[in-house]
Structure formats: C-alpha cells, structure tokens
Amino acid sequence: MNRIALPNKGRLQDEVKALLDDAGLPIRGKSERSLTASLGGEFEAIFVRAQDIPEFVADGAADLGITGADLVAESGRLLTELLDLEFGRCRLVVAARDDSGVSSVEEFKGRPRVASVFPRLTRAFFESKGIAIDVVPVSGAAEIAPHLGIADVVVDLTSTGSTLKVNGLREVATVMDSTARLVGRDEVASQPWAQELTMALSSVLRARTQRYLMANVPKDRLDDVRKRLPGLNGPTLSEVLGGGRFVAMHAVVQASAVYKTVAALKSLGCEGILVTRIERLMP
C-alpha cells in the first residue's frame, strides 16, 4: 500500500483532510490521535509534523507527502513537486523593529543577528544580497527575539502581517511565498498511481473555483449570451421540450463572476437560471 505523509495538526491538516475527502479519499483512522489511517482503502496516511514530512519522503518512509513549500525548501532535500494545492498561503519575510528606521535589507548596519526557524533559507537569502549575518536558530516565536536582545532581525512566516505588527515589527523584504504542495521522490512521482492521485486532487481544486450554470435562453439572444458565457469550450446548447423560443444552456463559469453573470443573463431575458457547485472538474 502506498504511503502518504500528512500534517498531524493545525489548519493545514484540516485543509488537507477536506481536500482528500472531496477527492473520494476520506481519512479513516481508529481515533483522532491515530498515527496512521486508511485513505479510502487505496493509500495509507501517516501523520507527522509538517516540518518532518520532507525528510520522511526523501528517506523513503513515505512515498508522497503534503506540506508547505517553505518547509520543503528549508529541508534542502531534492523532491519533485507534483501539485500546488493553493491553500496554506503565507510568506517568509525579513522583519525589523519599527524603531530601527530600517526599510530594506540593504540598510542593515554591521553584521546583524537574525533569528529564524528557517536558518538554511535565511543564510541563502542574505548571501544572495551579499550581506554577512549571524543566524540565531530558534524553534518558535521568533518575533520576540529582537525585544529580548538576542537578535536584531527576524525571518519568519506571516499570512496577514498582523502578528509582526502587534510585536512592533515591520516587514522589509520577502524571502519566498509559500503554499501547501504535494511532493515525492522523483522515481515515485512518475508512477501511474501518483499521477492519478495528482489528477484527482487537481480536479477538486479546479472545481472549487468554478460553478455549473444552467438557464433557458431566448433563441434571439444567443449571440449576446455566448459573449457572456465562454465556458471551458463555449456554452452547451440543447432544445427545450416544448420550449418554443427558448433553448437550454449549460456552462461552467468562474465562481467569482457568478453574481454579475446571473444579473447579465436575467437582463437578456433568460429564465430558469440555476447555479450549482462542482465536485470535480477535468479540463
């Protein structure tokens, strides 16, 4: 049975579980504290710390894994990315104290001490800028380091920047953007089952941003409706039984455009407009 390493806690775990469930691979463990679980009977999940997943996959303890791109980069392990899952979005940033007067990394004086949970990425970023630093490795709560006098600067993850602001820090540079990724060793990523899993997850992610729209369209307004509904390959039209001057139209539209699209269709004389969610969508 193929093994997939998943985060063992936090919001990332919740989002991964929801994605797998929508893909028809529900997690079936003996309890919420189980270290392993069945995924729809086809795969076995193992639950470990998100930061350990790159190591588990690279060393062969798991075939594939889902974790943040930042953690994969920090691990330094050579893994193949199969899919960007588009959630768990955050940024790894350089932040200095508000009262430092610094607005860019080029303004740092001397050899700054930089606290971070990401020492490898921190060193690489400052080396690329030609700036000598001393890295202060921490296991968490890096934002407190400047206030305790153990570091001048921090490199930390943020999604909204609010935690940094609350702690009197300001962003001065972005090291990298990160989202959750499906990763695996190169020899595993190319296997048919891994490609099928990637396709299944991708179809769920694609469906989340789309809606299925149906409506009865006046035949004399078809050209106007086509301009409003390009769909994936253009809207599908069919005759309505006893519909007279109407034809039935089916189309896939962007979820973000549904509000205006429905209003536009109504203004064109369309009737019986129905919008539904899509579970999976293959291009």
C-alpha positions as CSV (number, residue, x, y, z in Angstrom):
1,M,0.0,0.0,0.0
2,N,1.4,3.4,-1.0
3,R,2.0,5.7,2.0
4,I,1.4,9.5,2.2
5,A,2.8,11.7,4.9
6,L,0.3,14.3,6.1
7,P,0.5,17.1,8.7
8,N,-0.5,15.9,12.2
9,K,-2.2,19.1,13.4
10,G,-3.2,22.7,12.7
11,R,-5.2,24.4,10.0
12,L,-3.0,22.8,7.3
13,Q,-4.2,19.3,8.5
14,D,-7.8,20.4,8.3
15,E,-7.5,21.7,4.8
16,V,-5.7,18.6,3.6
17,K,-8.4,16.3,5.1
18,A,-11.1,18.3,3.4
19,L,-9.3,18.1,0.0
20,L,-8.8,14.3,0.4
21,D,-12.4,13.8,1.4
22,D,-13.6,15.8,-1.7
23,A,-11.4,13.7,-3.9
24,G,-13.0,10.5,-2.6
25,L,-10.2,9.6,-0.2
26,P,-11.6,10.0,3.3
27,I,-9.3,9.5,6.2
28,R,-10.4,6.5,8.2
29,G,-8.4,6.2,11.5
30,K,-9.2,4.4,14.7
31,S,-9.2,7.7,16.5
32,E,-8.3,11.4,16.1
33,R,-4.9,10.6,17.7
34,S,-4.0,7.7,15.4
35,L,-0.6,8.0,13.8
36,T,-1.8,6.1,10.7
37,A,-5.1,5.8,8.8
38,S,-6.5,4.4,5.7
39,L,-7.3,6.7,2.8
40,G,-10.3,5.2,1.1
41,G,-8.6,1.8,1.3
42,E,-6.2,2.7,-1.5
43,F,-3.5,4.5,0.4
44,E,-2.1,4.7,4.0
45,A,-1.7,8.1,5.7
46,I,0.9,8.7,8.3
47,F,0.6,11.8,10.5
48,V,3.8,13.6,11.4
49,R,5.0,17.2,12.0
50,A,4.7,19.3,8.8
51,Q,8.4,20.2,9.1
52,D,9.4,16.5,9.1
53,I,7.5,15.5,6.0
54,P,10.2,16.3,3.5
55,E,12.6,14.1,5.4
56,F,10.1,11.2,5.7
57,V,9.5,11.4,1.9
58,A,13.2,11.8,0.9
59,D,14.2,8.9,3.1
60,G,11.5,6.5,1.8
61,A,9.4,6.3,5.0
62,A,6.6,7.8,2.8
63,D,6.1,7.7,-0.9
64,L,4.4,11.2,-1.1
65,G,3.8,14.0,1.3
66,I,1.8,17.2,1.7
67,T,3.5,20.1,3.4
68,G,4.4,23.8,2.9
69,A,6.8,24.8,0.1
70,D,8.8,26.7,2.7
71,L,9.4,23.6,4.7
72,V,10.5,21.7,1.6
73,A,12.9,24.4,0.7
74,E,14.3,24.6,4.2
75,S,14.9,20.9,4.3
76,G,17.2,21.1,1.4
77,R,16.1,17.6,0.2
78,L,15.6,17.1,-3.5
79,L,11.9,16.3,-4.0
80,T,9.6,16.6,-7.0
81,E,6.6,18.9,-6.7
82,L,3.6,17.2,-8.2
83,L,1.0,19.8,-7.4
84,D,0.5,23.3,-5.8
85,L,-2.6,22.8,-3.6
86,E,-3.1,26.6,-3.4
87,F,-4.0,26.7,0.3
88,G,-1.9,27.3,3.4
89,R,-0.8,30.5,1.7
90,C,1.9,32.5,3.6
91,R,5.1,34.4,3.1
92,L,8.6,34.0,4.7
93,V,9.7,37.6,5.4
94,V,12.5,39.6,6.9
95,A,11.3,41.9,9.7
96,A,13.0,44.6,11.8
97,R,11.8,46.6,14.8
98,D,9.6,49.5,14.0
99,D,12.0,51.8,15.8
100,S,15.0,50.6,13.8
101,G,14.4,53.0,11.0
102,V,15.3,50.2,8.5
103,S,13.0,49.9,5.4
104,S,15.2,47.5,3.3
105,V,17.8,44.8,4.0
106,E,20.5,46.9,2.3
107,E,20.2,49.4,5.2
108,F,21.3,46.9,7.9
109,K,24.5,48.0,9.6
110,G,27.4,45.8,10.6
111,R,26.7,42.1,10.9
112,P,23.1,41.8,12.1
113,R,21.9,38.8,14.2
114,V,18.9,37.2,12.5
115,A,16.6,34.9,14.5
116,S,14.7,32.3,12.5
117,V,13.1,28.8,12.4
118,F,14.5,28.7,8.8
119,P,18.3,29.0,9.2
120,R,19.0,27.5,5.8
121,L,16.7,29.8,3.8
122,T,17.8,32.8,6.0
123,R,21.5,32.3,5.2
124,A,20.8,31.7,1.5
125,F,18.7,34.9,1.2
126,F,21.3,37.2,2.9
127,E,24.1,35.6,1.0
128,S,22.3,36.4,-2.3
129,K,22.2,40.0,-1.1
130,G,25.9,40.0,-0.2
131,I,25.1,40.7,3.4
132,A,27.0,39.0,6.2
133,I,24.9,37.9,9.2
134,D,24.9,35.7,12.3
135,V,22.0,33.3,12.3
136,V,20.3,32.7,15.7
137,P,18.3,29.4,15.3
138,V,15.0,29.3,17.3
139,S,12.3,26.7,17.5
140,G,9.4,29.2,17.5
141,A,8.2,32.7,18.5
142,A,11.0,34.4,16.5
143,E,9.2,37.7,16.7
144,I,10.1,38.1,20.4
145,A,13.9,37.8,19.7
146,P,14.6,41.5,19.0
147,H,12.8,42.6,22.2
148,L,14.9,40.1,24.3
149,G,18.1,41.4,22.7
150,I,19.1,38.1,21.3
151,A,18.7,39.2,17.6
152,D,18.4,42.4,15.6
153,V,16.2,41.0,12.9
154,V,13.8,38.0,12.3
155,V,12.9,35.9,9.4
156,D,9.5,34.4,10.0
157,L,6.3,33.3,8.4
158,T,3.3,35.6,8.1
159,S,0.0,35.4,6.3
160,T,-1.5,38.8,7.2
161,G,1.4,40.5,8.9
162,S,-0.8,41.2,12.0
163,T,1.4,39.2,14.4
164,L,4.5,41.1,13.3
165,K,2.7,44.5,13.8
166,V,1.5,43.5,17.2
167,N,5.0,42.8,18.2
168,G,6.4,46.1,16.9
169,L,8.0,44.6,13.8
170,R,7.8,45.8,10.2
171,E,8.4,43.7,7.0
172,V,11.4,44.9,5.0
173,A,11.8,42.0,2.5
174,T,10.1,38.8,1.3
175,V,12.2,35.7,1.2
176,M,9.6,33.5,-0.5
177,D,5.9,32.9,-1.0
178,S,4.6,29.5,0.1
179,T,1.6,27.3,-0.2
180,A,0.9,23.6,0.5
181,R,2.5,21.2,-2.0
182,L,2.2,17.6,-2.9
183,V,5.7,16.3,-3.2
184,G,7.5,13.0,-3.7
185,R,10.8,11.4,-4.7
186,D,11.4,11.6,-8.5
187,E,11.1,7.8,-9.0
188,V,7.7,7.8,-7.2
189,A,6.3,11.0,-8.7
190,S,6.4,9.5,-12.2
191,Q,4.5,6.3,-11.3
192,P,0.9,5.9,-12.6
193,W,-0.7,5.8,-9.2
194,A,1.0,9.1,-8.2
195,Q,-0.1,10.8,-11.4
196,E,-3.7,9.5,-10.9
197,L,-3.7,11.0,-7.3
198,T,-2.4,14.3,-8.6
199,M,-5.1,14.4,-11.3
200,A,-7.8,13.7,-8.7
201,L,-6.6,16.4,-6.3
202,S,-6.2,18.8,-9.2
203,S,-9.7,18.2,-10.4
204,V,-11.1,19.1,-6.9
205,L,-9.1,22.3,-6.7
206,R,-10.2,23.3,-10.1
207,A,-13.8,22.7,-9.3
208,R,-13.7,24.9,-6.2
209,T,-13.2,28.0,-8.4
210,Q,-15.9,27.2,-10.9
211,R,-19.7,26.8,-10.9
212,Y,-22.1,25.0,-13.2
213,L,-24.7,27.3,-14.6
214,M,-27.9,26.3,-16.4
215,A,-30.5,28.6,-17.9
216,N,-33.2,28.8,-20.6
217,V,-32.1,31.3,-23.2
218,P,-34.2,33.2,-25.8
219,K,-33.1,32.0,-29.2
220,D,-32.8,35.5,-30.5
221,R,-30.3,36.4,-27.7
222,L,-27.9,33.5,-28.2
223,D,-25.1,35.7,-29.6
224,D,-25.3,38.0,-26.6
225,V,-25.3,35.1,-24.2
226,R,-22.3,33.5,-25.8
227,K,-20.3,36.7,-25.2
228,R,-21.2,36.5,-21.5
229,L,-20.5,32.7,-21.1
230,P,-17.4,31.5,-22.9
231,G,-17.2,28.5,-20.6
232,L,-14.4,25.9,-21.0
233,N,-15.2,25.3,-24.6
234,G,-18.2,27.6,-25.0
235,P,-21.7,27.0,-23.5
236,T,-23.5,23.8,-24.5
237,L,-27.0,24.4,-26.0
238,S,-29.9,22.0,-26.4
239,E,-33.5,22.2,-27.4
240,V,-36.1,22.6,-24.6
241,L,-39.0,20.2,-25.0
242,G,-42.0,22.4,-25.8
243,G,-39.7,25.4,-25.1
244,G,-40.8,27.4,-28.1
245,R,-38.5,30.4,-28.3
246,F,-36.0,29.0,-25.7
247,V,-33.0,26.7,-25.8
248,A,-31.4,25.2,-22.7
249,M,-27.9,26.4,-22.0
250,H,-25.2,24.8,-19.8
251,A,-21.9,26.4,-19.0
252,V,-19.0,26.4,-16.5
253,V,-18.2,29.8,-15.1
254,Q,-15.8,31.4,-12.6
255,A,-17.3,31.4,-9.1
256,S,-16.1,34.9,-8.7
257,A,-18.1,36.0,-11.7
258,V,-21.4,34.3,-10.9
259,Y,-23.1,37.3,-9.3
260,K,-22.6,39.6,-12.3
261,T,-23.2,36.7,-14.8
262,V,-26.6,35.9,-13.4
263,A,-27.6,39.5,-13.4
264,A,-26.5,39.8,-17.1
265,L,-28.4,36.7,-18.1
266,K,-31.5,38.0,-16.5
267,S,-31.2,41.3,-18.3
268,L,-31.0,39.3,-21.6
269,G,-34.4,37.6,-20.9
270,C,-33.0,34.3,-19.6
271,E,-35.3,32.2,-17.4
272,G,-34.9,29.2,-15.0
273,I,-31.4,30.2,-14.1
274,L,-29.7,27.6,-11.8
275,V,-26.2,27.6,-10.3
276,T,-24.6,24.6,-8.6
277,R,-21.3,23.7,-7.2
278,I,-19.0,21.2,-9.0
279,E,-17.3,18.4,-7.1
280,R,-14.6,17.6,-9.6
281,L,-13.6,19.2,-12.9
282,M,-11.3,17.7,-15.5
283,P,-10.1,20.0,-18.3
